[in-house]
Amino acid sequence: MPFTKPFDGAISKFYADEAPKAVREAIERADKNDMLNPAFPYRERLSRKKYERDYAALQIELAKLQSWLRDSGERLAVVFEGRDAAGKGGSIKRLTENLNPRAAHVVALQKPTEAEQGQWYFQRYIAHMPTKGEIIAFDRSWYNRAVVEPVFGFCTEAQRDAFFEQVPEFEDLIVKDGIRLVKIWLTVGRAEQLRRILARESDPLKQWKLSAIDMKGLSLWEEYSAAISMMFARSHHNVAPWHVVRSDDKRRARLAIIRLVLSQFDYAGKDEALIGAPDPALVGAPEDMGFEGDGTA
């Protein structure tokens, strides 16, 4: 069967005809390991040797954490959000792949059913909150209402406003009930995002990751930026703060996310020296990662 590109090659057409000139030039002149985002603090990708060494050690720490959660009855919910192709799925896989699947689950909900559309917006997420000893990773979450839905007109302005009014209370209730809530936003530069989406378009084994929304979103960078900026302004609060992770280098981002999650707990046998503190050049609050105004860190 001959190879065909999804959406009649619309992503390649966008790259050739609509992508900003600076974005095209950055992709064309870069080597595979080069960082395309001039704001990224490292110029080359982390070496595979160092990545695999640190990754293996941190996997043992995650196993310790899960054992401690089981014994203590603590509950952990990790929200993964970010632009398309920012690395959410890959980061979730590396966080959970060596954990006991009976107590570590990934939640990636489809679009709401007709019945769910008639419910309180947060209602369908409540059923997926962790029980004692569980880790739940949300591959996108209730924050669809903050970014994706308004950008594509899937919700009204009144619905978005209601969401922002209610989300601090919703998260406050989650945390007061004892659930440890970690919210992670993966940010990626525009050229790197497009390079990854082009790679998916050409790989039959990764085309399933693409959707019509991804394709349409390529021309809505500024609209996404405005929505992201509003989201941080209205949902970054002390009870459940956002942790922004620069993900132009997937290897560094994956290690940083694991360290971030591990740093939230004082579990039995924790190797503090190995974990250390998350790299402040890669992980920080929205204002530390350059999101004061336009959402384009």
Order of alpha helices (4+ residues) and beta strands (2+ residues): alpha-alpha-alpha-beta-alpha-beta-alpha-alpha-beta-alpha-alpha-beta-alpha-alpha-alpha-beta-alpha-alpha-beta
